[in-house]
Amino acid sequence: MTADLHVEPRPARPWVTFAVALAALAIRVAPNTSHFLILKPQQVFSGQLWRLWTGHLVHFGSSHLFWNLAVFVVTGAWAETLAPRRTRFFLLLAPPFISIVLLVFAPGLLMYGGLSGIAVGTFVLLAWLRLGSEKSSRWFWRAALALLAAKIVIESFLSGPIFARISGQGIHDVPLAHIAGAVAATVAFGRRLRI
Amino acid sequence: MKTSLCIAIAVGLTVAVTGCLNLPRKAEKSSSVVAFLYPNQANYLPPTSIPVLHVPLHVGVAFVPSEALQGRGYYGTGGELSEMKKAELLERVAAQFRTRNFIADIQTVPSAYLRPGGGFENLDQVRGLLGVDVIVLVAYDQIQFTDQNYLSLSYWTIVGAYVFRGERNDTQTLMEAAVYDIPSRHLLFRAPGTSEVRGGSTPIDLSKMLRDNSADGFAKATDDLVGNLKTQLDQFKVRLKENPGEVQIQRAPGYTGAGEIGAPFAFGLALLAAGASLIRKRARS
């Protein structure tokens, strides 16, 4: 009788991930807002602390936004469904953590935008969650983490301008944001790792 | 006696109402970049030095101070553009620059900072006060014409002046944004915007209609200006690349950073996932 009454808990809906993705899309559609939201160290130090969070939602082009969202939405929604509290905790605290790391360790940075630090974080968090729960697919997640590590190493050595916007000026990729995102995810996972 | 007095009053009123309406009807308000930058200068010499732009740029955007109003006719010109309206229009122009990564900041310069015929000396003062190196000067020229159509015949009845739209208004607006590098006095690029607004009104509502048409004309001309400005900004970037000698770019220390996942990593991940899925299917079968 009790077995009949047992109800499987409903998987959590990834509404925080979708809200973040929608916010990034909205900022792209209304580009005038990016001026007030992008991460600018000078403005943060003068008290505009919201930029620590919102800078990650600003993108420099549709392609930039598309690829960041492609990874963030899939990995974020999956992670939030598996571990909603942990993922939401990560989504709340990872943006300022990454921003502070950039402010401290990237002194030449005049401004920063892009969701990739968070996307890398949700990807790493998902990988830790899957590695900790499912043995059969461990090889896949190990390979995926190796791919990410290779990406970070390559972009660290090839950190030239990724978009040439104006003669003599470009936007540089910031691998440090990805490293900070991965560290934030590992801290949010908060368990002894078994790879 | 009484009847002839009534007729005299009616004729007097009719003449008063319609007589006024037959005065010439044209009103103009304008401001000129040339008159502001080169007052009393018939043959001006173009600057010879190459402009040096310090990227990211600090940009100001301002309305050129207007000249004396040139209205003719019985109605006024609707007055000068209000500061609130100017700020609103400037904000729309500024928005085109804010999205560009080579702009550090853009601020609207209040009209009080510029004086008619102030020239580059005035711009140097603004540069010192606000720290802007490049200025977007917005000038305008708006002419409003009013003609009468056949409905104006009804004004003879006096009541007709309240009911029939015998006034035809035509408002033509030209706006122009000229972008100058203040230190070198160089015009970097310019963009125009035009509009034409037509409308009809009763003589009683004429002033209001003209004010509305004026505001509408400015709004539409700004729409056009904003579109052209976007094109000109893009063309300016192309020009900088194709003719590096035209303008010298000096980058400020530091860089703009982007967090980018990138297509190769996303594709790599997708391939890995597809491979894993295939292996799992084979293992099951």
HADDOCK unambig.tbl for C-alpha pairs under 7 A between the chains (distance, minus, plus):
assign (segid A and resid 31 and name CA) (segid B and resid 99 and name CA) 6.20 0.50 0.50
assign (segid A and resid 32 and name CA) (segid B and resid 95 and name CA) 5.83 0.50 0.50
assign (segid A and resid 32 and name CA) (segid B and resid 98 and name CA) 6.63 0.50 0.50
assign (segid A and resid 32 and name CA) (segid B and resid 99 and name CA) 6.29 0.50 0.50
assign (segid A and resid 35 and name CA) (segid B and resid 98 and name CA) 6.17 0.50 0.50
assign (segid A and resid 35 and name CA) (segid B and resid 99 and name CA) 6.87 0.50 0.50
assign (segid A and resid 64 and name CA) (segid B and resid 260 and name CA) 6.34 0.50 0.50
assign (segid A and resid 67 and name CA) (segid B and resid 261 and name CA) 6.11 0.50 0.50
assign (segid A and resid 67 and name CA) (segid B and resid 262 and name CA) 5.68 0.50 0.50
assign (segid A and resid 67 and name CA) (segid B and resid 263 and name CA) 6.05 0.50 0.50
assign (segid A and resid 68 and name CA) (segid B and resid 260 and name CA) 6.37 0.50 0.50
assign (segid A and resid 68 and name CA) (segid B and resid 261 and name CA) 5.31 0.50 0.50
assign (segid A and resid 71 and name CA) (segid B and resid 266 and name CA) 6.62 0.50 0.50
assign (segid A and resid 108 and name CA) (segid B and resid 254 and name CA) 4.18 0.50 0.50
assign (segid A and resid 108 and name CA) (segid B and resid 255 and name CA) 6.12 0.50 0.50
assign (segid A and resid 109 and name CA) (segid B and resid 254 and name CA) 5.49 0.50 0.50
assign (segid A and resid 109 and name CA) (segid B and resid 255 and name CA) 5.18 0.50 0.50
assign (segid A and resid 109 and name CA) (segid B and resid 256 and name CA) 5.91 0.50 0.50
assign (segid A and resid 109 and name CA) (segid B and resid 257 and name CA) 6.46 0.50 0.50
assign (segid A and resid 110 and name CA) (segid B and resid 254 and name CA) 5.77 0.50 0.50
assign (segid A and resid 110 and name CA) (segid B and resid 255 and name CA) 5.44 0.50 0.50
assign (segid A and resid 110 and name CA) (segid B and resid 256 and name CA) 5.43 0.50 0.50
assign (segid A and resid 111 and name CA) (segid B and resid 256 and name CA) 4.97 0.50 0.50
assign (segid A and resid 111 and name CA) (segid B and resid 257 and name CA) 6.12 0.50 0.50
assign (segid A and resid 112 and name CA) (segid B and resid 256 and name CA) 5.91 0.50 0.50
assign (segid A and resid 112 and name CA) (segid B and resid 257 and name CA) 4.60 0.50 0.50
assign (segid A and resid 112 and name CA) (segid B and resid 258 and name CA) 5.50 0.50 0.50
assign (segid A and resid 113 and name CA) (segid B and resid 257 and name CA) 6.67 0.50 0.50
assign (segid A and resid 113 and name CA) (segid B and resid 258 and name CA) 5.12 0.50 0.50
assign (segid A and resid 113 and name CA) (segid B and resid 259 and name CA) 6.32 0.50 0.50
assign (segid A and resid 114 and name CA) (segid B and resid 258 and name CA) 5.51 0.50 0.50
assign (segid A and resid 114 and name CA) (segid B and resid 259 and name CA) 4.50 0.50 0.50
assign (segid A and resid 114 and name CA) (segid B and resid 260 and name CA) 6.41 0.50 0.50
assign (segid A and resid 115 and name CA) (segid B and resid 259 and name CA) 6.20 0.50 0.50
assign (segid A and resid 116 and name CA) (segid B and resid 259 and name CA) 4.81 0.50 0.50
assign (segid A and resid 116 and name CA) (segid B and resid 260 and name CA) 5.16 0.50 0.50
assign (segid A and resid 116 and name CA) (segid B and resid 261 and name CA) 5.32 0.50 0.50
assign (segid A and resid 117 and name CA) (segid B and resid 259 and name CA) 6.11 0.50 0.50
assign (segid A and resid 140 and name CA) (segid B and resid 276 and name CA) 6.55 0.50 0.50
assign (segid A and resid 144 and name CA) (segid B and resid 269 and name CA) 6.57 0.50 0.50
assign (segid A and resid 166 and name CA) (segid B and resid 237 and name CA) 5.89 0.50 0.50
assign (segid A and resid 167 and name CA) (segid B and resid 240 and name CA) 6.20 0.50 0.50
assign (segid A and resid 167 and name CA) (segid B and resid 241 and name CA) 5.31 0.50 0.50
assign (segid A and resid 168 and name CA) (segid B and resid 249 and name CA) 6.81 0.50 0.50
assign (segid A and resid 171 and name CA) (segid B and resid 255 and name CA) 6.90 0.50 0.50
assign (segid A and resid 171 and name CA) (segid B and resid 256 and name CA) 5.06 0.50 0.50
assign (segid A and resid 171 and name CA) (segid B and resid 257 and name CA) 5.56 0.50 0.50
assign (segid A and resid 171 and name CA) (segid B and resid 258 and name CA) 6.49 0.50 0.50
assign (segid A and resid 172 and name CA) (segid B and resid 256 and name CA) 6.16 0.50 0.50
assign (segid A and resid 172 and name CA) (segid B and resid 257 and name CA) 4.83 0.50 0.50
assign (segid A and resid 172 and name CA) (segid B and resid 258 and name CA) 6.04 0.50 0.50
assign (segid A and resid 173 and name CA) (segid B and resid 257 and name CA) 5.64 0.50 0.50
assign (segid A and resid 173 and name CA) (segid B and resid 258 and name CA) 5.01 0.50 0.50
assign (segid A and resid 173 and name CA) (segid B and resid 259 and name CA) 5.95 0.50 0.50
assign (segid A and resid 173 and name CA) (segid B and resid 260 and name CA) 6.53 0.50 0.50
assign (segid A and resid 174 and name CA) (segid B and resid 257 and name CA) 5.73 0.50 0.50
assign (segid A and resid 174 and name CA) (segid B and resid 258 and name CA) 5.92 0.50 0.50
assign (segid A and resid 174 and name CA) (segid B and resid 259 and name CA) 5.76 0.50 0.50
assign (segid A and resid 177 and name CA) (segid B and resid 259 and name CA) 6.52 0.50 0.50
